[in-house]
Amino acid sequence: MAQQSRPHIILASLTLAGGSRYPSALGHLVRTATVAAYLANVLELDDAEQRRIYLVAPVHDIGKLGIPDDVLLKPASLTDAEQEVMQRHSDIGADLLAGTPDPILQLAASVARHHHEHFDGSGYPGGLAGEDVPLAARIVAIADAFDAMLEPRVYRQGMAEAHALDVLAEQSGGYFDPTLVECFLKKVSEVRRVRAAAEGLVQQYGDVSGVIRFYGARGESPSFLRYIQTLG
């Protein structure tokens, strides 16, 4: 096995595991990653950084593997105690990913730990604020929140897109980096397209083949990422 391919195999396997946690989870993970990679492209990050964000974003919620079903799948609002249990997924996921010196998996651990930090410092687990929150985590936070708002969950209906966009705008500078929100809101039609493409990937090829196609082969730049980059 080529050394360069190992992170891809680990991340693909963890993505499949995370995607089995609740119905439609895999679609959410792939859509979130696709939108995050597109936003990284809009920000004109270098190609290597765009690729890293694309690769690690699907495992941002891998720590939910350690959250009990009665909390994760509860068909009602969580109590304060249950919220505390749910919030542990950030550290669980980071600890799961951080056991290797590989830089891609270290970035994955950082995103897993910090994607619920808020720009104003009110998030978790570290209460980081502003640019102390790693850039990749700030990008994934917006992509994750937007997709999660649109997606029906066991405890609520999905939001209309216009409502979700209003929430992003209202939380600019609060939960979310205002510069990133501004970039996102200027590219809503393109975001819509990349989300649809990501959903199509999963629907057309299924879980295993869809994830294999998402990650590509032998560490090469995935063709799906190249497609996203053409929309910038």
C-alpha positions as CSV (number, residue, x, y, z in Angstrom):
1,M,0.0,0.0,0.0
2,A,1.5,3.4,-0.9
3,Q,2.2,5.6,2.0
4,Q,0.3,8.5,0.5
5,S,-2.9,6.5,0.2
6,R,-3.2,5.6,3.9
7,P,-5.0,8.8,5.1
8,H,-7.5,8.4,2.3
9,I,-8.3,4.8,3.2
10,I,-8.7,5.8,6.9
11,L,-10.8,8.8,6.1
12,A,-13.0,6.9,3.6
13,S,-13.5,4.1,6.2
14,L,-14.4,6.6,8.9
15,T,-16.8,8.4,6.6
16,L,-18.6,5.2,5.9
17,A,-18.8,4.4,9.6
18,G,-20.1,7.9,10.4
19,G,-22.6,7.7,7.6
20,S,-24.1,4.6,9.2
21,R,-24.9,6.4,12.4
22,Y,-28.4,7.6,11.4
23,P,-30.5,7.6,8.2
24,S,-29.2,10.1,5.6
25,A,-26.1,10.8,7.6
26,L,-23.7,10.0,4.7
27,G,-25.5,12.4,2.4
28,H,-25.0,15.1,5.1
29,L,-21.3,14.4,5.5
30,V,-20.6,14.4,1.7
31,R,-22.7,17.5,1.1
32,T,-21.0,19.3,3.9
33,A,-17.5,18.4,2.6
34,T,-18.4,19.4,-0.9
35,V,-19.7,22.8,0.2
36,A,-16.7,23.3,2.5
37,A,-14.3,22.6,-0.4
38,Y,-16.2,24.9,-2.7
39,L,-16.0,27.7,-0.1
40,A,-12.3,27.1,0.3
41,N,-12.0,27.5,-3.5
42,V,-14.0,30.8,-3.4
43,L,-11.6,32.0,-0.8
44,E,-8.8,31.2,-3.2
45,L,-6.9,29.0,-0.7
46,D,-4.1,27.2,-2.4
47,D,-4.9,23.9,-4.1
48,A,-3.2,21.8,-1.4
49,E,-5.3,23.4,1.3
50,Q,-8.5,23.1,-0.7
51,R,-7.7,19.4,-1.1
52,R,-7.0,18.9,2.6
53,I,-10.3,20.5,3.6
54,Y,-12.2,18.4,1.0
55,L,-10.6,15.2,2.4
56,V,-11.1,15.8,6.1
57,A,-14.5,17.5,6.2
58,P,-16.6,14.3,5.9
59,V,-15.2,13.1,9.3
60,H,-16.0,16.3,11.2
61,D,-18.8,14.4,13.2
62,I,-17.0,11.1,13.6
63,G,-17.2,11.5,17.4
64,K,-21.0,10.9,17.1
65,L,-20.0,7.2,17.0
66,G,-19.5,7.6,20.7
67,I,-22.8,9.2,21.5
68,P,-25.6,6.9,22.8
69,D,-28.6,6.4,20.5
70,D,-31.0,7.7,23.2
71,V,-29.3,11.1,22.9
72,L,-28.2,11.2,19.2
73,L,-31.5,9.9,17.9
74,K,-33.9,11.4,20.4
75,P,-37.0,12.6,18.6
76,A,-37.3,15.7,20.8
77,S,-35.2,18.6,22.1
78,L,-32.3,17.6,24.3
79,T,-32.2,18.4,28.0
80,D,-29.2,20.4,29.3
81,A,-27.6,17.1,30.5
82,E,-28.2,15.5,27.1
83,Q,-26.7,18.6,25.4
84,E,-23.5,18.1,27.5
85,V,-23.3,14.5,26.3
86,M,-23.9,15.5,22.7
87,Q,-21.2,18.1,22.9
88,R,-18.6,15.5,23.8
89,H,-18.6,14.3,20.2
90,S,-16.2,17.0,19.3
91,D,-13.5,15.8,21.7
92,I,-14.3,12.1,21.0
93,G,-13.8,12.6,17.3
94,A,-10.6,14.6,17.7
95,D,-9.1,12.1,20.0
96,L,-10.0,9.3,17.6
97,L,-8.2,11.1,14.7
98,A,-5.2,12.5,16.6
99,G,-3.4,9.3,17.2
100,T,-1.1,9.6,14.2
101,P,1.4,12.3,13.1
102,D,0.0,12.3,9.6
103,P,-0.7,16.0,8.8
104,I,-4.0,15.3,7.0
105,L,-5.3,13.3,9.9
106,Q,-4.1,16.0,12.3
107,L,-6.1,18.5,10.3
108,A,-9.1,16.2,10.5
109,A,-8.7,16.0,14.3
110,S,-8.6,19.8,14.5
111,V,-11.8,20.2,12.4
112,A,-13.5,17.5,14.5
113,R,-12.6,19.3,17.7
114,H,-13.3,22.9,16.7
115,H,-16.2,22.9,14.2
116,H,-18.6,23.9,16.9
117,E,-16.5,26.8,18.1
118,H,-18.2,30.2,17.5
119,F,-16.6,33.3,16.1
120,D,-17.7,35.3,19.2
121,G,-16.2,32.7,21.6
122,S,-19.6,31.2,22.8
123,G,-19.0,27.7,21.2
124,Y,-17.4,24.5,22.4
125,P,-15.3,22.7,23.4
126,G,-12.6,25.3,23.9
127,G,-14.5,28.6,23.8
128,L,-12.1,29.8,21.1
129,A,-12.9,33.1,19.3
130,G,-12.1,34.8,16.0
131,E,-9.1,33.7,14.2
132,D,-8.1,31.5,17.1
133,V,-10.6,29.0,15.6
134,P,-8.7,27.2,12.9
135,L,-9.7,28.4,9.4
136,A,-10.6,24.9,8.2
137,A,-13.0,24.5,11.2
138,R,-14.6,27.9,10.5
139,I,-15.2,26.8,6.9
140,V,-16.7,23.5,7.8
141,A,-18.8,25.1,10.5
142,I,-20.7,27.1,7.9
143,A,-21.1,24.2,5.5
144,D,-22.2,21.9,8.3
145,A,-24.7,24.3,9.8
146,F,-26.2,25.2,6.4
147,D,-26.7,21.6,5.4
148,A,-28.0,20.5,8.8
149,M,-30.6,23.3,8.8
150,L,-31.9,22.1,5.4
151,E,-32.0,18.4,6.3
152,P,-34.9,16.9,8.3
153,R,-33.8,15.3,11.5
154,V,-35.7,13.0,13.9
155,Y,-36.5,16.0,16.2
156,R,-37.5,18.6,13.6
157,Q,-38.4,19.3,10.0
158,G,-35.8,20.8,7.6
159,M,-35.8,24.6,7.1
160,A,-36.6,26.3,3.9
161,E,-33.4,27.5,2.2
162,A,-34.3,31.2,2.6
163,H,-34.7,30.7,6.4
164,A,-31.3,28.9,6.6
165,L,-29.6,31.8,4.7
166,D,-31.3,34.3,7.1
167,V,-29.8,32.4,10.1
168,L,-26.3,32.5,8.6
169,A,-26.7,36.2,8.0
170,E,-28.0,36.8,11.5
171,Q,-25.2,34.8,13.1
172,S,-22.4,36.5,11.0
173,G,-19.9,37.6,13.6
174,G,-21.7,35.6,16.2
175,Y,-21.5,31.9,15.5
176,F,-19.8,32.3,12.1
177,D,-16.8,34.1,10.6
178,P,-18.3,37.2,8.9
179,T,-15.9,37.1,6.0
180,L,-16.8,33.5,5.3
181,V,-20.5,34.2,5.6
182,E,-20.2,37.1,3.1
183,C,-18.4,34.8,0.6
184,F,-21.0,32.1,1.1
185,L,-24.0,34.4,0.6
186,K,-22.6,35.8,-2.6
187,K,-22.3,32.2,-4.1
188,V,-25.7,30.7,-3.0
189,S,-26.6,29.5,-6.5
190,E,-23.2,27.7,-6.9
191,V,-23.6,26.2,-3.4
192,R,-26.9,24.9,-4.5
193,R,-25.3,23.2,-7.5
194,V,-22.5,21.6,-5.5
195,R,-24.9,20.3,-2.9
196,A,-27.0,18.8,-5.6
197,A,-23.9,17.2,-7.2
198,A,-22.8,15.7,-3.9
199,E,-26.3,14.3,-3.3
200,G,-26.3,12.8,-6.8
201,L,-23.0,11.1,-6.1
202,V,-24.4,9.2,-3.1
203,Q,-27.7,8.5,-4.8
204,Q,-26.2,7.2,-8.0
205,Y,-23.4,5.1,-6.6
206,G,-24.6,4.2,-3.1
207,D,-22.7,4.4,0.1
208,V,-19.5,2.4,-0.6
209,S,-18.9,3.3,-4.2
210,G,-20.0,6.9,-3.6
211,V,-17.4,7.3,-0.9
212,I,-14.7,5.6,-3.0
213,R,-15.5,8.0,-5.9
214,F,-15.5,11.0,-3.5
215,Y,-12.0,10.2,-2.2
216,G,-10.4,9.0,-5.4
217,A,-7.7,6.4,-5.8
218,R,-4.2,6.0,-4.4
219,G,-3.9,9.6,-3.1
220,E,-4.6,11.2,-6.5
221,S,-6.7,14.4,-6.6
222,P,-10.3,13.2,-6.7
223,S,-12.1,14.1,-9.9
224,F,-15.1,15.3,-7.9
225,L,-12.9,17.9,-6.2
226,R,-11.7,19.1,-9.7
227,Y,-15.3,19.5,-10.6
228,I,-16.0,21.7,-7.5
229,Q,-12.9,23.8,-8.4
230,T,-14.3,24.6,-11.8
231,L,-17.3,26.4,-10.2
232,G,-15.2,29.0,-8.4
